[in-house]
């Protein structure tokens, strides 16, 4: 059976999302992807005619992110018209799911070289702007148990007894580690800048990281989701009776909304040999899962359990973990559940500091994990992401 080999992973620097002041506000979503397609070809001396498919994750597929952006973006970037493409949505897990689907096709022998990744341009296509029924149709909101993600994070914090200060500590550490990684160039291998028409880069590094973050500063930030508590308590009384919801996450302990894009090239061994490509890692196993949708944000725990059970690999055998910082409480819950040493978890910060570009995050974290495994000369790592309505995805990679 063929192996799914990761050849390369690239991304643009993440930029604060803002329709007026965002670094990428004047760029279309296809323009965020264009330099990544070019980089994959140039870095790997690859003719795009050799790529069979492109699968992109995107959680808001409307407006400029509609019309099957995966296919359209390849044409916009000048890739061969023989490259197919599809765009998928598993909410925040979309980009990681794209990697897993491409890997499964390569493992099955259905494709020999394809590209996965994701895109989310929140400055131009805001979250929820597609007006999907999960969050806009009153009947569906009721039957699907819609809950704002921040309230679900607060529910986890209350159930686990996490104080606001504990959540703030997670946030401070995320910014500290991210700043260190940027200063020491740990992200440089994967970064590809978006350029102006004159060739000047718009941004060289992720720009949301704060170097002045301190607990005393975070302590002054009020909880963000207080207004949702009365309505949410009715659902919580039904599914988690006896739990009194309290808003504890602030803007500081929640993920930053940023614009981002990522691509990951995956191929089998024969194709790597034929085209002179150098594989860096193997997609060893992956899993999807779902959990109760009011609590919502622990689906990645179930997905990770499936991966570990199927492979027989123990928690202590995983060298590094990249767990999306959807909110501070979800990271603490994941860490507690698997007993992970903090020194092996999100070692270069996470979405609280660096930002969470939804559909692009999975591809970004694959590249971040692989770069760090190589830098430390380690073997094995897991990427895990939770998502809306209870979905979760986990992926295990091993260096070749």
C-alpha positions in Angstrom: 0.0 0.0 0.0 1.4 3.4 -0.9 2.3 5.9 1.8 1.1 9.5 1.8 4.3 11.5 1.9 4.4 15.2 2.8 6.7 16.9 0.4 6.3 20.5 1.4 4.1 22.9 3.4 3.8 26.6 2.8 1.6 29.4 4.2 1.3 33.2 4.1 2.0 35.2 7.3 -1.2 35.6 9.3 -2.6 39.1 9.5 -5.2 40.7 11.8 -8.5 40.6 10.1 -10.1 44.0 9.6 -12.1 45.2 6.6 -10.6 48.7 6.9 -7.1 48.3 8.4 -6.2 44.7 7.7 -2.9 44.2 5.9 -4.7 42.0 3.3 -7.9 44.0 3.2 -7.3 45.0 -0.4 -6.3 41.5 -1.5 -8.9 39.0 -2.8 -8.9 35.5 -1.4 -7.4 34.1 -4.6 -4.5 36.6 -4.2 -3.6 35.1 -0.8 -3.3 31.7 -2.4 -1.5 32.7 -5.6 2.0 33.1 -4.1 1.7 29.7 -2.4 1.0 27.9 -5.7 4.0 29.6 -7.2 6.2 28.7 -4.2 5.3 25.0 -4.3 6.4 24.9 -8.0 9.6 26.9 -7.5 10.7 25.3 -4.3 10.3 21.8 -5.6 11.1 22.4 -9.3 7.6 21.1 -10.1 5.5 21.4 -13.2 1.9 21.9 -12.1 0.8 19.4 -14.8 2.0 16.7 -12.4 -0.6 17.8 -9.8 -3.8 15.8 -10.0 -6.0 17.6 -7.5 -6.2 20.5 -5.1 -8.5 20.3 -2.0 -9.0 23.4 0.1 -10.8 23.8 3.4 -12.8 27.0 3.8 -15.5 27.5 6.4 -17.3 30.4 4.8 -17.8 29.6 1.1 -19.7 32.6 -0.2 -18.9 35.8 -2.1 -15.2 35.9 -3.0 -14.7 32.6 -1.3 -17.5 30.9 -3.2 -17.5 29.2 -6.7 -15.2 26.3 -5.7 -12.2 28.5 -4.8 -9.8 25.5 -4.9 -10.3 25.1 -8.7 -10.6 28.8 -9.5 -7.5 29.7 -7.5 -5.3 27.3 -9.4 -6.3 28.9 -12.7 -5.9 32.4 -11.2 -2.3 31.4 -10.2 -1.5 30.2 -13.7 -1.4 26.5 -12.9 -2.3 23.9 -15.6 -6.0 23.7 -16.5 -5.6 20.0 -16.1 -5.4 20.3 -12.3 -8.8 19.6 -10.7 -10.0 21.1 -7.4 -12.6 21.0 -4.7 -13.4 23.1 -1.6 -14.7 21.5 1.6 -16.2 22.6 4.9 -15.8 21.0 8.2 -15.7 24.3 10.0 -12.4 25.0 11.8 -11.2 21.5 10.9 -11.6 22.1 7.2 -7.9 22.5 6.3 -6.8 19.5 8.3 -9.6 17.4 6.8 -8.4 18.4 3.4 -4.9 17.1 4.2 -6.4 13.8 5.4 -8.7 13.3 2.4 -5.8 13.9 0.0 -3.6 11.5 2.1 -6.3 8.9 2.0 -6.5 9.1 -1.8 -2.8 8.7 -2.1 -2.8 5.8 0.3 -5.6 4.2 -1.7 -3.6 4.6 -4.9 -6.3 6.8 -6.4 -3.9 9.8 -6.8 -0.1 10.0 -6.9 0.4 13.8 -6.2 -2.1 16.3 -4.9 -2.2 19.4 -2.8 -4.3 20.2 0.3 -4.7 23.3 2.4 -7.1 26.0 3.2 -8.1 29.7 3.0 -10.0 32.1 5.2 -10.0 35.8 4.4 -12.0 37.2 7.3 -11.3 40.8 6.4 -13.4 40.4 3.2 -15.6 37.3 4.0 -16.5 37.5 7.7 -17.4 34.4 9.7 -21.2 33.7 9.6 -21.6 35.9 6.5 -22.8 32.9 4.5 -25.9 32.9 6.8 -26.0 29.1 7.2 -28.9 27.5 8.9 -26.9 26.4 12.0 -26.7 30.0 13.2 -29.4 31.9 11.3 -32.5 29.6 11.0 -34.4 29.6 14.4 -35.8 26.1 13.9 -32.5 24.6 12.9 -30.6 26.4 15.6 -33.0 24.7 18.1 -32.8 21.2 16.6 -29.0 21.4 16.2 -28.5 22.9 19.7 -26.6 25.9 18.4 -24.3 27.5 20.9 -21.8 30.3 20.4 -18.3 28.7 20.5 -17.2 31.1 23.2 -20.0 30.0 25.4 -19.1 26.3 24.9 -15.6 27.2 25.9 -16.9 28.9 29.0 -19.0 25.7 29.7 -15.8 23.6 29.6 -14.0 26.1 31.9 -16.9 25.9 34.5 -17.1 22.1 34.3 -13.3 21.8 34.8 -13.1 24.5 37.4 -10.7 26.7 35.4 -10.5 30.3 36.7 -10.1 33.3 34.5 -6.5 33.6 35.8 -5.7 30.1 34.6 -7.0 30.9 31.1 -5.0 34.1 31.1 -1.9 32.2 31.9 -2.4 30.0 28.8 -2.8 33.2 26.8 0.4 34.8 28.1 2.4 31.6 27.4 1.0 31.5 23.9 2.2 35.0 23.1 5.5 34.4 24.8 6.2 31.3 22.8 5.0 32.8 19.5 7.2 35.9 20.0 10.2 33.7 20.6 9.5 31.5 17.6 9.2 34.6 15.3 12.4 36.2 16.7 14.4 33.0 16.2 13.0 32.3 12.7 11.3 29.0 13.5 8.5 29.7 11.1 10.7 31.0 8.2 10.8 27.8 6.2 7.1 27.7 5.6 6.5 31.4 5.2 5.7 32.9 1.7 4.8 36.6 1.6 2.0 38.1 -0.4 3.6 40.9 -2.5 2.4 44.2 -3.8 2.5 44.9 -7.6 6.0 46.4 -7.1 7.3 43.2 -5.5 7.4 44.5 -1.9 6.1 42.1 0.7 2.9 43.2 2.5 3.9 41.2 5.6 6.9 39.1 6.6 5.6 37.6 9.9 2.4 36.9 11.7 1.3 40.3 13.1 -1.1 39.5 15.9 1.5 38.5 18.5 1.7 40.9 21.5 5.0 41.3 23.3 3.5 43.3 26.1 1.1 40.7 27.3 1.0 40.4 31.0 -1.4 38.8 33.5 -2.1 42.2 35.1 -3.2 43.5 31.7 -5.3 40.4 30.9 -7.0 40.6 34.4 -8.5 43.9 33.4 -10.2 42.5 30.3 -13.9 41.7 30.9 -15.4 38.3 29.9 -16.5 38.4 26.2 -19.6 36.2 26.2 -21.6 37.5 29.2 -24.6 38.5 27.0 -25.0 35.0 25.8 -25.2 33.4 29.2 -29.0 33.8 30.0 -30.1 32.1 26.7 -27.3 29.5 26.8 -28.2 28.5 30.3 -31.5 27.0 29.1 -29.7 24.6 26.9 -27.2 23.8 29.5 -29.9 23.1 32.1 -31.3 20.5 29.6 -28.1 18.7 28.7 -25.9 19.5 31.7 -28.3 19.9 34.6 -26.8 21.5 37.7 -24.2 23.4 35.8 -24.3 27.2 36.4 -22.7 28.9 33.4 -20.3 31.7 34.0 -18.5 33.8 31.4 -14.7 33.6 31.9 -13.0 33.9 28.5 -12.0 37.4 27.5 -10.7 38.6 24.2 -7.2 37.8 25.5 -7.9 34.1 26.1 -9.8 33.6 22.9 -8.3 33.0 19.4 -7.5 36.0 17.3 -9.3 36.3 14.0 -6.8 36.6 11.2 -6.5 36.2 7.4 -4.5 33.2 6.3 -3.9 30.6 3.6 -1.9 27.4 3.5 -0.9 24.6 1.1 0.5 21.1 1.7 1.9 18.9 -1.1 1.4 15.1 -0.7 2.7 12.4 -3.0 3.5 8.7 -3.1 7.1 7.3 -3.1 7.2 6.5 -6.8 6.1 10.0 -7.8 8.7 11.5 -5.5 11.4 9.4 -7.1 10.2 10.2 -10.6 10.0 13.9 -10.1 13.0 14.2 -7.8 10.9 15.4 -4.8 12.2 15.0 -1.3 9.6 13.7 1.2 9.8 15.2 4.6 7.2 13.2 6.5 4.4 10.5 6.3 0.8 11.0 7.2 0.6 8.0 9.4 -3.0 8.0 10.6 -6.0 10.4 11.0 -9.5 10.4 12.3 -12.7 12.4 12.4 -15.1 12.5 15.4 -18.0 14.3 16.8 -19.2 15.2 20.3 -22.3 16.6 21.9 -22.9 20.0 20.2 -23.7 22.2 23.2 -20.3 21.4 24.7 -19.0 21.2 21.2 -15.2 21.8 21.6 -13.9 18.4 22.6 -14.4 16.5 19.4 -10.7 16.6 18.7 -10.1 14.6 21.9 -12.3 11.7 20.5 -10.5 12.0 17.2 -7.1 11.7 18.9 -8.2 8.7 20.9 -9.2 7.0 17.7 -5.8 7.7 16.2 -3.9 6.4 19.2 -6.1 3.3 19.5 -5.8 2.4 15.8 -2.0 2.8 15.7 -1.2 1.4 19.2 0.9 4.5 19.8 0.9 5.8 23.4 0.7 9.5 24.4 4.3 9.4 25.6 5.4 8.3 22.2 4.2 11.6 20.6 7.1 14.0 20.5 5.2 17.2 19.8 1.5 18.2 19.8 -0.1 21.1 17.9 -3.6 21.5 19.4 -5.5 24.5 18.0 -6.0 27.1 20.6 -9.7 27.5 19.8 -10.0 28.9 23.4 -7.8 28.6 26.4 -10.1 26.1 28.2 -10.0 23.6 25.3 -6.2 23.5 25.4 -6.2 22.8 29.1 -8.9 20.1 28.7 -6.9 18.4 25.9 -3.7 18.6 27.9 -5.3 17.2 31.0 -7.1 14.4 29.2 -3.9 13.0 27.6 -1.5 14.0 30.4 0.7 16.0 28.0 3.8 17.8 29.3 3.4 21.5 28.6 7.0 21.5 27.1 5.7 19.4 24.2 2.4 21.2 23.6 2.1 24.2 21.2 5.8 24.9 21.7 5.7 27.9 19.4 2.5 29.4 20.6 -0.9 28.9 19.1 -4.1 30.6 17.8 -4.5 32.9 20.8 -1.3 34.7 19.9 -0.9 33.8 16.2 -4.5 33.8 15.1 -7.0 31.2 13.8 -7.8 31.6 10.1 -10.4 28.9 10.3 -10.2 26.8 7.1 -6.5 27.6 6.7 -5.4 26.5 10.2 -5.1 22.8 9.5 -2.5 23.2 6.8 -0.7 25.8 8.8 -0.4 23.5 11.8 0.9 20.6 9.7 3.7 22.9 8.5 4.4 24.3 11.9 4.6 20.8 13.4 6.8 19.4 10.7 9.2 22.4 10.8 9.6 22.0 14.5 10.1 18.2 14.4 12.9 18.8 11.9 14.5 21.6 13.9 14.5 19.4 17.1 15.3 16.2 15.1 12.3 14.5 16.5 10.1 11.9 14.9 6.4 12.0 15.6 3.7 14.6 16.1 -0.1 15.1 16.3 -2.2 18.0 15.0 -5.7 18.2 16.6 -8.5 20.7 15.9 -12.0 21.0 17.3 -14.8 22.6 15.3 -18.4 24.0 15.2 -21.3 21.7 16.1 -19.0 19.2 17.8 -16.7 18.1 14.9 -13.1 17.2 15.6 -10.1 16.0 13.5 -6.7 14.6 14.5 -3.7 13.7 12.3 -0.5 11.8 13.2 2.6 12.5 11.1 6.0 10.9 11.3 9.2 12.2 9.7 10.6 10.0 7.0 
